[in-house]
């Protein structure tokens, strides 16, 4: 059995000290298996589910190898989505904060390329990005990968599913052949094996058996028919369960938009998330959902990949997942950290073959869970507990969460318990407050001073 304590690893003292401040003592299975060969400089294929701790596995490896004094791009991390790239960049910065002046730059589509070109001109140590945008920069000549000695493909299976095969091959052609390559994937299908053979040198295969513990999740399969259509069934579930946060999975972007619009027409607090949205809109949607200002997020599987959302009360499969892995990945977002979760799957006769594969509790085809009574459609829809205020100032204006909390609590008419999550981006800040003090909070922030300046504040 491999050692499971971070102390067993040969890491820089600064990384050790930072791990202690973060409270990281014991490695997850994928970390314990992959970190030793990663630190030894081997190419590694890590197979593990989202949330298994793989970011720290490759993050510590690339930070241990990094020469901070050499201000060149030494590491390239490729991710399938902007959200995952942002999360990976945040985690690497957190793991590397004990090292002096490590610069991590995120390059993703959906954002203006001009500012990214400006950032690249100032240099970086680590690039985290999506294949399409990295390929764009390479074509324009605004990015050079000649000094890269570590290439990471994170969630490689999703990148291939999303059609990034050509972009991946074009990018790898710009990276020195002497590099170390780390590939992490939830599956090891033939397309992943093929790409590994073409890009890696004698890789070490690390596999962590999926122990997705869904025993704490109450799975319910609800049959819909002409008497109760799918959308009506969704309304009934939301009215009956009244979750603080619910994630609804649809198969296509069109279905996502349609279901979200119908929910809004019936006075549900709902937003959509899919790949056709602008980056600014995606970021705002995720902020509103994660801080409980929006109750329902309707999303595709790809858009929801890598979302870091805690305490999700309910998952609804508006359409059944295409395979067992996707089903488990979906429902595993509820019932985390040992809490009880609830996952509801809607199906009709045409979905019978999918349900037969997905069901792990009883036989839902013969004994589906009954839907709530239609009388629930007549009651008032639930409303989110929080309201988000947007401040037109952020990191570039030197705003910090502490400044916002101080301005709100000054005078004692708003207490700390009435303030929720605060997110500060480059040019905006978002603070969630309880609905009953939203107007007061807006007035205090808008009429007062933050960092000695006045900022526009509005409700979202």
Secondary structure, 3 states (H helix, E strand, C coil): CCCCEHHHCCCCHHHHHHHHHHCCCECCHHHHHHHHHHHCCCCEEEECCCCCCHHHHHHHHHHHHCCCCCCCCCEEEEECCHHHHHHHHHHHHHHCCCCCCCCEEEECCCCCHHHHHHHHHCCCCEEEEEHHHHHHHHHHCCCCCCCCCEEEEECHHHHHHCCCHHHHHHHHCCCCCCCEEEEEECCCCHHHHHHHHHHCCCCEEEECCCCCCCCCEEEEEEECECCECHHHHHHHHHHHHCCCCEEEECCCHHHHHHHHHHHHHCCCCEEEECCCCCHHHHHHHHHHHHCCCCCEEEECHHHHCCCCCCCECEEEECCCCCCHHHHHHHHCCECHHHCCEEEEEEECHHHHHHHHHHCCCCCCCCCCCCCCCHHHHHCCCCCCCEEEEEECCCHHHCCCHHHHHHHHHCCCCCCHHHEEEEEECCCCEEEEEEHHHHHHHHHHHHHCCECCECCCEEEC
